[in-house]
Amino acid sequence: MKAIFFDLDGTLSDPYEGLARSLAFAFGELGLPQLREDEVRAMIGPPLQIALRERIAEAALVDAAVQRFRERYGTIGLYENVVYDGVPEMLAALRGRARLFVCTSKPQVYARAILERFGFDGTFAAVYGSELDGTRIDKRELLAHALATEGLVGSDDLALIGDRHLDIAAARANGIRAWGAAWGYGSVAELHEAGADHLFHKPADVASLIAG
């Protein structure tokens, strides 16, 4: 493989606690009904703005919810995050076998802070994320930007691995391999239906495929 792009939430780390607490804070501040656990889990993966628009009809209220969410998430919530078992070993095994990147619809400023906290900041050649103003929250556009910036042309020696259908769609739209991380928040059925080329059930399986 020439290069592998990794999703962050649900692929490298589990962000549930920080997201849930920050959403609870935002909804409480605005007097909105609190989300159930399954609703929070469903929101992990898609850009926050898009996920909120599916639940809140008023655009101004969506903007207010994003702002309140960031008040807590940007200082506390992003650190309430846990690396999945096997991820450090997977990344260590892959280093030197392919160029590694992060491609996440999470704002880049948050992604960098999270990776630095985990000690992963030197692992990846570059980190691609959206901007706080919403620029490149569409993962298809974000991946296209990353590929163009790195001078990489879609082919079988490039892959994006992620746990939700949006990751698979982004990879397929850009002509690279679409790999599903079945240990994350997307179900096996979701990843299959999105058209994943391959499913991995644990991080060690990724390293095994590349090493083999």
Order of alpha helices (4+ residues) and beta strands (2+ residues): beta-beta-alpha-alpha-alpha-alpha-beta-alpha-beta-alpha-beta-alpha-beta-alpha-beta-alpha-beta-alpha
